[in-house]
């Protein structure tokens, strides 16, 4: 498989899946239902075992079973991008090899956290993984969580390896995609990891978003991506304006506790998280419910198509709520 084909598969809206728990155990049945609903709602890839999936609290066996569950449910409909990053290069290589054996189509690898390596250490970490595995790799840059940022020069060095096909940038700086795109052209996928700035990121040259909010609003984020791709600025503005209160509510406490509460309100899933995380406070829960309920009610037709229909008629979109229940 050549690198261009590899990269082409991993564009669009990809959901950073939560890991449902029930009585402190992974609820694989709930995970399967959530993954299938995501695909039916127009999501372009599933991303289990990342930050939103509470990966640091998962055992090795749980990670592999979660990946296998997503691969089984997808059944080739969309790629599965497994989070395999740790702050130990050897462990990351082992987990990446195991994820590929489970059927993952690509892996998402976060920069080593806590150790805080310098740029040489970051580059050598990813080079070692790429040289010891045979699966597409998407680097995950989230300085607010890890304490380190990937410099553009380091990214350029990493991009020389054919299997490193892109980056998930969760800095919240939408201008980075434009600058990186200028340097790398089309040979490197640029994915936003920050819902609040995802539209600006994509309009500035980004190829998509690995989204937290799409756990709850998959059809909405799918519509926003298509609108960005097709230059429908009124649709982008409409969606941004309507979901801004939801994104604000989701940021009130540490991810994924807020979005798990959103899924409880949306689908009736458990909002259980593993320590050291805890469920959201009653005040945050109220803010999330209020923001989601303000979007609108249930609609019969495909949600993303309905959104686009409304924005083609300005006088209708100005007064029509953003339906979020499918």
Secondary structure, DSSP 8 states (H G I E B T S, - for coil): --HHHHHHTS-EEEEE----EETTEE-HHHHHHHHHHHHHTT-SEEE-SSTTTTGGGS-HHHHHHHHHHHHHHHTTSSEEEEE---S-HHHHHHHHHHHHHTT-SEEEEE---SS---HHHHHHHHHHHHHH--SEEEEEE-HHHHS----HHHHHHHTTSTTEEEEEE-S--THHHHHHHHHHGGGSEEEE--GGGHHHHHHTT--EEEESGGGT-HHHHHHHHHHHHHT-HHHHHHHHHHHHHHHHHHTSSSTTHHHHHHHHHHH-------TT-----HHHHHHHHHHHHHH--B-SS-HHHHHHHHHTSHHHHTT-----B-
